[in-house]
Amino acid sequence: MSVIRFKDVSVKFNDEFLFENLDFELRRGDKLLVYGKSGEGKTTIIRLILGFECPHGGSIFFEGHRLGRKTVWYVRTKISYVSQNLDIGDGPVRGLINRVMAFKANANIKPSNAELSDWLKFLRLKESILREHFERLSGGEKQRIAILIALLLKRDVFLLDEVTSALDSELKGKMIDYFTSRSDATVIVISHDKDWLDSPGIRIINLDKINGRA
């Protein structure tokens, strides 16, 4: 089944095209790495899927439905998004997690304490971090909490924007292995990290080449 389809999508910024006629399709379980220089429009691809921006040309489809005002809410209930912007909240980490789970799109998701504990261990985090204030954490800890929240949402479409940039090499490898080996998950990764390039089975879009600036 087609999960995400870009059909001849073009986006402009300041009257110049970030990219033109971008065309790709991801089916269930596909993995895609998008890379290119800063300013090439990598993060824009994620923003388009989430409905935060609109294309200047072409169409975007999610599960066969054209993305628009009537479908964007449904799309957001199906996706786990990890932003490169780690300023996602403040106060105790447990409170931040509870606030995310209280969003309308997440109303039916009730992770158990056992699930939370298992994912904390997976991410090499102590349970005591739940009492710490998110804004006081290190960059690597913030990134892991953002990943934790995405995993707790139990969705099978992941949009990951520079998701391993603040992780050490061991944990970075663990995250890459996890997301690329999940056969049920459709994943789009935005990253400058060459380790993603070496992942078996991952497709690659080089925006430099699409934009004619390679």
N, C-alpha and C positions, 0 to 999 in steps of 0.2 A: 504494500500500500504506500502511495506517495504521502509523505508527511509534510515536507516543505518544498515548494517549487517557486523559483524565480523565473519569470518569463520575460526576457528582453527588458530588464529593469534598468532604468537610468536615474541618476541623482545628480543635481547641480548644487554648487555652493558658490556664492558670489559670482553668479553667471558663468561659472566654469564647471564642467562635468567632473564629479569625483570618479564616476565610472559610467559607462554606457553599455546598454544591451547585455547586461549580466544575465546569464541563463544557466541554471543548474537545478537539479532535482535530487532530493534526499528521500530515500525510502526507509522504512523502519529498520533500525540497526546500523544505518550508515553513519560514518564519521567524516567530518570535513574540517580541515585546517585552512583558515584564511589568513594570509600574511601579506605584508608589503610595508613600505615606508610609512612613517607617521603622516597623517593627513591624506592618506589614499582612500579612506572610506571604510576601513575594516569594521570599526564599531558601528558605523551607520547601518551595516547589514543587519546587525542584531536589533538596532532601534527600529528598523523597518518591520522586522518580524513581530516585534512587540507593539507596533502601532504608534510608537512615539514620533515617528516621522513618516511622511508619505513620499512615494517615488514621483519623479517628474515624468516618467514614462514607463510603460510596461505594467505587469501585474504580478502579485504575490499570492500564492495559494497555500493554505494549511489544511491538510487532510482533504484536499479536493475542493475546498471552499475558498472563494476569493476573499482576500483580507480587506476588510472595510469596517465601517462603524458598527455594523450589525454583527460582525464576527470577531472583532478584536478582543472582546471580553472573554469569549470562549477560549481563544488562543492563549490568553494569559493564565487561564486555569489549568492549562496542559503543559506549561513550561516552567522549568527551574532555571533562573538566570543568576549568574554570579558576575557582578560588575567589577571593572577595574577600580572604580571609586569605592574605597573601603570605609568611607564615612557614612555608614548605613544606620547609625543610631547612637544612643548613649544610654547610660545607666547600666545596671547589672545585666550580664549576658543572658541569664535566664529570663529576665523581663523582656529583653529584646526578642528572644525566641518566641515568647508567649504573644507579644504584639504582632509578630509576623503571622503566627498561626491564627490570630483573631481576624485577619483580613477576610473580607467576604469571599474572595477566591479560594481561601484555604479553610473555609468553615467546617468542612467534613474531614479534615485531617487532624488526628489526635495521636501523635507519637507517644508511645509508652516510655516510662522511665528506663526500661531495659533497652529499648531502641536507642534512646539518647546516650546511655552509657556505652553501648557498643560502638556507636559512631565516634564518640569522644576518644575511645581507645584507638580506633582505626586512624584517627587524625593526630594521635600522640598528644592528646590534651588531657589534663587532670580534671576531675569533676569539680574541683575547687574553683576552676575558671568561671563556672556559672555564677559565682557570687561577685566576681570582679567586674569593674566598670569597663564597658567595651571601649570607650574613648581613651582609656589608659593602657590598653594592650599594645604590644609591638605590632609592626606591620604583618609579620608572619602569623601571629596569633589571630589578628583580625581576618586575614585571608582564610584561615582554617575555620573560623566561626562562620564566615560567609558560605564556605563549602558545606559545613555542617547543616546550615539552614536549608540549603538547596537539596541535600540528601534526605533530610527529614520530610520534605514535601512529597516524597515518593512518586515523583513523576518520571516519565521516560523520554522526555525531550529536554536536553540541556544546552543552554547558551552560555559559554564560558569565555569571559573577556580577560585575558592575561591572568588566568586563574592560578598559575604556578610561579608568578614573578617574585614573590616574597618567601618562597619555600626553599629549604635546603635540598641538596641533590637527592638524598635518600627519599624524602617525603615527596619531592617532585616526581621522581620515578614511580612511586607508589600511586600517585594520583593519575599520572598518565596511563599506567597499566590498568587502573580501575575503569576509567572512562572509555578507554579504547577496547577493553575486553568484554564490556557488557553488551551481549548480543541483542538485548531487547531495547537498548537505548539509542536514540538518534542524537548526535552530538555535533554542535558547531563550536569550534575553538578559534579564538582570536589570540595569536601569540607570536612573539618574536623568538621564542625559545626553540633552538634547533633540535632539542630532544623530541619534540612533537613530530618533527619532520621524519625522524627515524622510526616512528611507530608503524608497525605492519597494518595494512588495511585502511590507512587513513588517506582520504582524498585531499588534494591541495588545490586551492585557488590562489594564484599570485596576482594581486591587484596591480602590481607594477606592470606586468605584461598585458593585462587587460586594458590598462590605461595608456599603453604604448610608451611607458617610461622605464622599461627594464634595461 
